[in-house]
């Protein structure tokens, strides 16, 4: 029987001792694993076999007939492809056992395989990626495939081989993990699984050599490979959809390391004689087995709310910190460099190479960026609910890499872009056809999907590497956010200078290719830090919580709202059984705003009967939803800033392309590189803000922050208005210069006239972006950081989409050409300045609404602090009893000769070294300092009981007041047992207390 309070108990349902669910809790046998989960492994394996075999068995005719290779070379390519696929299974097994685990290995390498088959599909589809057909039917006049064509083919083949090897080594093992070998019924099912596994391999093989080969030969190889790619992606989606039902095993380390260690050790002792009695050989000593458990072997401090990659409580000295955070910063640097490197110079490619109009090109760019940021909401939901931040970053970074790879191919293959214009001045241009635009959009939106998925998690996962309960690490976490924005800006700077220059002067395929390599390198660096990361439990979907509160309140809309004391909340009397207690959810004070939502916490019928969250929510859940609602006006009124921002990557670049961009007689600035002033403005504004503005504001206002997040956002909104006014005036000047020589290809006006609008928007972003990030992370409820980050990033998305909508409306209303058109294809004949004035006017209206909303907003710290004052006196009295009772107990009950150690053990509770006791109450908090005092009369247990009674009245109101870290309750004999079970289970949980324990869902003293 498991100790109460640990993950091993889940009512009366059976839990497994060697398997865990996706939240790190002991897996419940009836809710996890079994055939439902094992079936997904069968589908993934069938998809792998379908793709690999259908490529291999029919590759010879393609290599000989289309690529014009010899029979020997073709045979070698096929055998090398298959040989590489299977030899990489060793690599995949090593990665799975040592770093990623089977689940993550399958997910990542299935995505890699899908990427490889997609590249193969494009390789067979694009005319420029295969040689021309032979001149004669007798194979005369055949041109051998060139280096680029063979390179793309090899890239697709061996990327597919890498994916095959990686997932093939894990898929059968992960499928068998879904059955419990100690259960007779499930053991029989596991035996059947292996038979079905082989059966599905053969089903995939039959489909490959019949249906897929027929499609390749009669409908086209691109259709055959395309169907394989879709099948793999569908299999991956099905595999990920069952994440919440899988059973996971602990990583056991690399068997290769074990083999090498045994061989090396035996070789070193090769001259020693083997003893006849094997009992004198070293083996696992059961008397020391418990002492070897992680909680007793580790001398470093373990964290109560963080785990390492093997599911053990994270050791503070060997996990997290700047080493881990730096690897995460590297991923964000690569993401920003890639996304902005594509976006800022995409307009010139769309208009100059794909021959689209200005308005259509601008909409493609803003839709791409808008989708990238809108998908942050999806990424946040997936991370919070299913995958966790680490896995979300890994998978979506791989997706982004596949998207950029497709973009690289799109720009490299001549058949994937239209021919050049017959007239150098723009006449005789053929617009890109459906296939060419389709491949381009596939690359763009795969990149957007990857960007959205990883961007919502990367900042949160970085902050997870620091312990907020430690003052030094909390300061480091604040510095991390500054460095995070700095790395974003560095990536942006590299994008608008180096990458844009390479795209314009060396070739766009080289620019995008460098991005793809950078992302893959960033992913490799990120995965290499797996053993050092700190992981957090999944908190569940905030969207589900919000929806359940709204639904529950709507069902009870006809009921009167009673006094808040009558509403259902975290029960201080039976807190040990409350779900919130197990999640260590902080109880929030009741507020009078949005009282209609309080109906969700009204108890109907018998309160002792369990009710689902869709019928009854706690008042704390309701208050968290209220916090989200309070943030919505700020969310809505910051969208307009990003609409202004969008113009810097669209029409401002189009303006620059028409102006004189020369520095000296020979060097010409790429139009997209003008955004270097935009990024430079950010890099200059941030230190000025931190070093000059904040200290001055502190002196003037007395506010420790200097400038509040909303004030910072307001400054950014004002700067965006000024920027649009400056842009409108500059455009008027550019048009006057253009009219002096209407036939000139370049307007006789230096491009540096555009610098002010870039500088102003850049400075505005420095204020707005960091202000939003600070506001949405600080004001969101605990446990909703990822969703709140996604909510913040969705303002960028909606800003870009709003820009697309405004461009479309203006284009329709004013016309696509003619005298009254604002946004014609030829900007020299348009009225772009009127569009800028329109944005300025809308921004002014938006600022007025923002100011009204900000004026009435009360920050969470102040709102909660006002509720806490009444509880301080009772908490202080309880603290006195606690401190003296603990000191007396630890000195009186400790073994002789261990008083110093026992005193240190007691003081460690003040420093927060032991997990916080939350046995149906919130512990009074303090600053953690030592105090002197005599031993009061009475037993320590009696004094602790008095402290509990006092805390019941005061701590409920004091906890939200913001006092953190400090005095804890007693952790005695059961701490060892509870901690040991935590280490085994890897999911935390509390210990059993002799004088205050949670037993049978009640608290006793």
Secondary structure, 3 states (H helix, E strand, C coil): CCCCCECCCECCECEEEEEECCCCCEEECCCCCCHHHHHHHHHHHHHHHHHHHHHHHCHHHHHHHCCCCCHHHHHHHHHHHHHHHHHHHHHHHHHHHHHHHHHHHHHHHHHHHHHHHHHHHHHHHCHHHCCCCCCCCCCCCCCCCCHHHHHHHHHHHHHHHHHHHHHHHHHHHHHHCCCCCCCHHHHHHHHHHHHHHHHHHHHHHHHHHHHHHHHHHHCCHHHHHHHHHHHHHHHHHHHHHCHHHCCECCCCCCHHHHHHHHHHHHHHCCCCCCCCCHHHCCCCCHHHHHHHCHHHHCCCCEEEEEECCCCCEEECCCCCHHHHHHHHHHHHHHHHHHHHHHHCCHHHHHHHCCCCCHHHHHHHHHHHHHHHHHHHHHHHHHHHHHHHHHHHHHHHHHHHHHHHHHHHHHHHCHHHCCCCCCCCCCCCCCCCCHHHHHHHHHHHHHHHHHHHHHHHHHHHHHHCCCCCCCHHHHHHHHHHHHHHHHHHHHHHHHHHHHHHHHHHHCCHHHHHHHHHHHHHHHHHHHHHCHHHCCECCCCCCHHHHHHHHHHHHHHCCCCCCCCHHHCCCCCCCCHHHCHHHHCCCCCCCCCCCCHHHHHHHCCCCCCCCCCCCCCCCCHHHHHHHHHHHHHHHHHHHCHHHHHHHHHHHCHHHHHHHHEECEECCCEECCHHHHHHHHHHHHHHHHHHHHHHHHHHHHHHHCCCCCCCHHHHHHHHHHHHHHHHHHHHHHHHHHHHHHHCCCCCCCEEEEHHHHHHHHHHHHHHHHHHHHHHHHHHHHHCCCCCHHHHHHHHHHHHHHHHHHHHHHHHHHHHHHCCCCCCCCCCCCHHHCCHHHHHHHHHHHHHHHHHHHHHHHHCCCCHHHHHHHHHHHHHHHHHHHHHHHHHHHHHHHHHHCCCCCHHHHHHHHHHHHCCCCCCCCCCCCCCCCCCCCCCCCCCCCCHHHHHHHHHHHHHHHHHHHHHHCCCCCCCCCCCCHHHHHHHHHHHHCCCECCECCCCEEECCEEEC
